[in-house]
Amino acid sequence: MTAPAGTVGTVYLIHFDRPYGHARHYLGWATNLDARLTEHAAGRGARLLAVVRDAGIGWQLARTWPGTRTRERQLKTQGGAARRCPLCGVHPRVPSPSRPAPEVPSCP
Ligand SMILES: [Zn+2]
């Protein structure tokens, strides 16, 4: 992107229908989200989405935030995409080591 620093665009979270390796999300930023999503659907604009597409894995837009590239970087650095992803909340998956299942108390 050639947008100047500080440009307010859209930070977006893409949720993969199936994990690709350890990746289940892609976090990106765009000034024109619709155009960017069209590019991604064609396998352009992000290497990860291109290989995910080649693997036959679908994806959907899970969430967006208005913000700058700095905001995108902050979210990437903080990690925890699954915790921010409403689709992961709606469709619980096999617990990963980074998100262990809650302990089930045993009955006395
Ligand atoms: Zn998700």
Residues whose N, C-alpha, C, O or C-beta is under 5 A from the ligand:
A	BS01	ZN	H15 R24 C85 L87 C88
